[in-house]
Amino acid sequence: MAEPAVFIVLRYVNKTPSLASCAKCQRKFFTPNTYYNDPGGAEQYLRDKFELHDCSQASITTKKTAWGMS
């Protein structure tokens, strides 16, 4: 069974989430400057981007190969 994708906030600027990642494929999501004074909006933006990303096994394999990690 495949491991599920997990949303993780990696960095905050003051109380605003500025960087998040998918624990499965390590794709990074960044908060646009327009959300830096809106912690709730910034988190929702990052979660929306996370929900839209493709976390397929093929993309994980491709990334590892590209970085020489296969």
PyMOL commands that set and color helices and strands:
alter all, ss='L'
color gray80, all
select helices_A, chain A and resi 33-35+39-52+57-66
alter helices_A, ss='H'
color red, helices_A
select strands_A, chain A and resi 7-13+16-22+28-30
alter strands_A, ss='S'
color yellow, strands_A
deselect
rebuild
show_as cartoon
